Amino acid sequence: MVEVYLEHITKIFGNVVAVDDLTLRFREGHLTSLLGPSGCGKTTTLRIIAGLETPTKGRVYFDEQDVTDVPTEKRDIALVFQIPTIYPTMNVYDNLAFPLRVKGLSKQDIDRRVKEVSELMGISHVLDRMPSALDAGTTQKVALAHAFIKEPGVYLLDEPLTNVDPVTRIELRTLLKEIQRKYKATMVYVTHDQTESMTLADYIAVMRLGKLLQFDTPEKIYMAPKNTFVGWFIGNPGMNFLDVTFDQRKGALIGEGFEYRLSEEFKRILAEKNATEVKLGIRPEHILVKRGAEQEGIKAKCTLIEPFSGDRKILHLEVGGMELKAKVSVSLDVKEGEIVSLEFSPEYIHIYDKAGELII
Ligand code: ATP
């Protein structure tokens, strides 16, 4: 397997900076997801790794080798796109056998490998069918099998599950993870779907406007987003942010009509950084909502209740003129218009500066 290293990559199309000075290491044997909103430069980055685009600036390395000027067909990669690309005039068996024939493998070896991979992907029963006779999910399974059969150094996957029906999507997600683990494959996986990223990836690179905002494990991205965009983008709903002022004398964050007392560590760090105007970040699922205004905690008015899932609902809360969302159990019997008390456990809060960068 291969490690991919992008060094200060910039890609400019006309007056659009699609990728902006991106330095990123895709670790060998791991699945790294490029995640971000539409237009953030994910696909362009993948296409640069594939050699389908030439960077305006920067270099691409596969292990120690500079492959920036190496054409796609000479790179040790397999590509899988959202729209599966398989040869329409060959049956599934021949589609899978084709790259092995090009490599010059013997008939027996080709047969053994096609059987092995088609069993793994659950497509043994369609080997004699033509692509036009397959549904979308099976077609994508064939495209993935086509990638696996080549045993490349790097797998490049661009939204491969987007066009697949929800049931097959979950099945394929699990299968992809199993195969990636089993073969210790280096995979680059482009998606705008955070659930896909969080469940599949060993590492996530969150991008926005061509820039890398955070590269970390899914846990770190979720628990300690480096800036407010990542906090908001990851999570359903995303992280809440309250505009507050740090009062050093009181050792508290002050908002309109509320005060939040900080731990010694938070006080020390905010004082050291001379922070005053800051944002308090907390995830909806980490807010403890207590019925009744007389209880201890920050007072909030419940303005709307939104069903979420069988066991959870989203409370829209108004705190000092700002809106917060809390994800709570459906059994919490809060009514719209009711005043509730909120607790933010210190281990779940983060403080961001005015520009939205993480302080602590
Ligand atoms: P999506 O999820 O919508 O595909 P993305 O994050 O993959 O988005 P890219 O497709 O990499 O983003 O596009 C990044 C930016 O570069 C966008 O503004 C896009 O319009 C622009 N862009 C991409 N390819 C080209 C091209 N060939 N010519 C001109 N502009 C391009």
Residues whose N, C-alpha, C, O or C-beta is under 5 A from the ligand:
A	BS01	ATP	F13 V16 A18 P37 S38 G39 C40 G41 K42 T43 T44
